[in-house]
C-alpha cells in the first residue's frame, strides 16, 4: 500500500477526544489516486453531473494537492490534457459533465487516440435511478449514448455502475492508457456514485508500481540487430516522435556508427537542427535532403525508430522508405503492422533497446575493415559544421525583408528570438508546414554525453527530452489543437516560454482558450499567421487546379480580440516590426502575449507530400 498521498480529512469527536478520518467518498478516492501519480492538474468544464468531482478537487487544492484549470470549451480541455501529457510524461486528465459536455470532448479525445497520447477522460452521468426517465443531459445507453461514441476513440471505455467498480476500472483504465499502444481511457460516473463512501481511507493500490513500464528486451533480437549493423556500410536512422525518452541513446548510437539521421515531422523537436549528422525532416513539410538520404543507393539499412508510419511521417507512404532495407523498431504492434515489407521488426521499449545495443557495441570489439572505415568517417563528420539553411526549399525567402512578412522569414526570426528552453507548438494547417520546414531554433547542445556506454552513469546536465522543443499533432490533426495545447504545456512546465504557432482559421475556431491562459497568468506567446484564409485549403485547391471555394475569411484584428480578453498584443507586418519587440520582457511576463502577424498570403507552404497523396487518391 502506498502512503505517499495527501492525508484524508478528519473529524474531531469531542466526547472521546479521538480524531478519526472523515469518510472518503468515491470522488475523493479518484483524486487521491491521481495525486499518487504526481498529476498536478485536471482540465475541464464543470456541470451538475460532475460537480462532486470538482468538490473533491477543491478539497485537494486546499491541502496543497491537485488543481483544476477551467477550459473555455471541453475540446480545449482535451487538447490541454494531451499537451500536458506530452510535456510531463504523465497521464493527462480531462473531465466534462454529461451530455454535450461529454460530446464536446470527443474531438480532442479522438486526436489523442490517433496520436497515442496517454490520457484519462472522466465524464459525468445523471444519477443511476434516473436512467431511462429522460433526465437532463442523459448520455447513458438509454439516452444519447456517449459510452458508445467513445468506444471507437479510446483504449478503454466503461460506465462505473457501482462504487466497488471504481478502483478496478480506474486501474485498468490507467494501465490501458499507458501501455503501448497508449491512448485515452474513458470512465463515465453517475452523479450519485461520486458521493458514495469508499471502503478505504487511502488508496489501496500503489499505482506507481502497477503502471511501471516494462523494459524487457529480447537479447537474441538485439544480437541479430547488432550483427546486421556491423555488416552495414551505410546506415540511416529515421527518428520518430516516440523516441522521447530514448533520444540521447539514439544520438549517441548515431555518433558511434557515423549514421546520418532524418526525422519524422513529429520527431523533429527531439533533435538539434545543427547536428552534423542531421539531414532534415522526411514527410509532411519535410526536406528534399531527407528523401535523398533515404534514396541513396549506398544505404544498406534504414532504421525507423519510434515512428507510427502513417501518411505524414512516410511522405505519403513513399517507396524510398518502405522497402526491404527497412528495420522497424517500436514498442507498438500497431506501428509495426504498417511495415510488412521491412527486413526486420523489433518490438520493445525503445530506450531499453538502445541502451542494451550500446552496451553490446562497447563490449564487442570489431576491428574489421568496415568498422575501421566507419570510425574514421565518424571523426570526420564530428568536425563538420552543418548548416540547416542549406536544406531549405526557399532560402531567399528565409532572409527576405519584404512586407507583409514572408512566413519563411517569420520562422527564422522565431528561431532566433526565443531561448533554447522554449516549447513550440505548431497547429494543423499552414502553421505545421512552415514550422516543420523552416523553424530551426539555435541550440548549442547536440546530445547527451556519457561516461562509458549503454546505461552507465550520465554526466551532469542531462536534458529532459521526452516532449522535445517542437510539438505537432499528426494523423487526426484538428484545427486549434495547439491553442489549448499551449495552456496544457505551460501548466506542465511553467518555467519555460511556450510559443503557439497557429492560423487565423484555427484562432477563430478555438481561440477562446487564450482566456484560460490569461486567467492562469501563463507565459505563452500566441503567433497568429493572419492571411485572411484557410491557407491549407486555399493553396491545396490552387495546386490541384480545383475550384476555389470556401477558404476566404473576413479581416479580423486578432490583437484587438486578445486585448479584449486581457492579453498583451502586438500587430506585426514586417521583420522590422518583430525586431522592435522586447522578447526578454515578453518571456518574463506572467501572462500571455499575442502577435497578430500579417504574412504574405501568396507564399505556398511546403506541402508536396500531401498533394502527392491527394493526387494519387490513396
Buried (B, 14 or more C-beta within 10 A) or exposed (E): EBEEBBEBBEEEEEEEEEEEEBBBBBBBBBBBBBBBBEBBBBBBBBBBBBBBBBBBBEBBEEEEBBBBBBBBBBBBBBBBBBBBBBBBBBBBBBBBBBBBBBBBBBBBBBBBBBBBBBBBBBBBBBBBEBBEEEBEBBBBEEBBEBBEBBEEBBBBBBBBBEBEBBBEBBBBBBBBBBBBBBBBBBBBBBBBBBBBBBEBBBBBBBBEEEBEBEEEBBEEBBBBBBEBBBEBEBBBBBBBBBBBBBBBBBBBBBBBBBBBBBBBBBBBBBBBBBBBBBBBBBBBBBBBBBBBBBEBEEBEBBBBBBBBBBBBBBBBBBEBBBBEBBBBBBBBEEBBEBBEEBBBBBBBBBBBBBBBBBBBBEEEEEEEEEBEEBBEBBEEBEEEEBEBEEBBBBBEBBEBEEBBBBBBBBBBBBBEBBEEBBBBBBBBBBBBBBBBBBBBBEBEEBBBBBEEBBBEEEEEEEEEBBBBBBBBBBBBBBBBBBBBBBBBBBBBBEEBBBBBBBBBBBBBBBBBBBBBBBBBEBBBBBBBBBBBBBBBBBBBBEBEEEEEEEBEBEEBEBBEBBEEBEBBBBBBBBBEBBEEBEBEEBBEBEBBBBBBBBBBBEBBBBBBBBBBBBEEEE
